[in-house]
């Protein structure tokens, strides 16, 4: 019931709260709506404790689910749109890291700290509130930047589309946006069709099958959490320093290596049994899992929504991607006990295969967007798509026909 409440809350938020980011602004959705939801959820949890009523607890989970899309997408939209082009990667990854610490703060403190922050300068430009946008740019970019140049860049980005809001169906009808959706979809599938969620939910069962006791499992989880916690700082730097493609290649190699090692570990456990070797192999799997966030790749799918799509299409694309993630992730977790009970390696083999397919597609199509203006990224993608289509059409022509 707890998971169902969270899922229903997320679904309701996608259609009721998500659009507020377009009509009322990023700040309104991120600060006022999200913090209000956190406060109400906290009150419900307190009431459930005093009255011993599970209804209040489930209501709190529902409200937390409503805040999930605002936290994972709209907040990052707000931060990346406020940052300079060269700092977008750092801003998105440091935000994800800061949520770990931010959970320790009270919502009222967050409200006091953020209530005077200017709204997203990009959103203000889209609303033709140029004077407010200038103030916001000066606040977020610093006095050293050329405000007029930034305004022109944002205006150019705004003029990429005529419509104020583009639906997902309309985005699929455009070749350039369809290319961007393909990149985003394969990126999402690469990390979604992976054993990370399964390892988190069924961690005790997997450790016990590898030969660990429950106490040893808890100790290992604690040690790995402490060891890999500092590495989360690294991702905030290298995603801009190395670029999006090198980070994706690095994270992809680690993730694929983890999937292969997991399959081998399960094969050894199934055919040979538990041993010191299986313990070492499974700890190695856990270490590879913990090292993936250190690359900064965890923010890449949200970052690409801000970089590969015009403002009018971001909300609709984000909604569809969240729905796709929910549709895939929940059945995978539900299937695990059944498949694992018959043939454990069989559950993990498809992950390695899917990562090869998705990895090849991303290597061929994924652009480098680090430090580039959004309008330049989209225009470059449009030229690439047009050039590819032109080359394909010429290949279909008879050899004795020439285009002048």
ABEGO torsion letter per residue (X at the ends): XAAAAAAAAAAAAAAAAAAAAAAAEAAAAAAAAAAAAAAAAAAAAAAAAAAGBAAAAAAAAAAAAAAAAAAAAAAAAAAAAABBAAAAAAAAAAAAAAAAAAAABBAAAAAAAAAABBBBAAAAAAAGBAAAAAAAAAAAAEAABBAAAAAAAAAAAAAABABABBBAAAAAABAAAAAAAAAAAAAAAAAABBAAAAAAAAAAAAAAAAGBBAAAAAAAAAAAAAAAAAAAAAAAAAAAAAEAAAAAAAAAAAAAAAAAAAAAAAAAAAAAEBBAAAAAAAAAAAAAAAAAAAAGAAAAAAAAAAAABBAAAAAAAAAAAAAAAAAAAAAAAAAAAAAAAABAAAAAAAAAAAAAAAAAAAAAABBBABGBBAAAAAAAAAAAAAAAAAAAAAAABBAABBBX
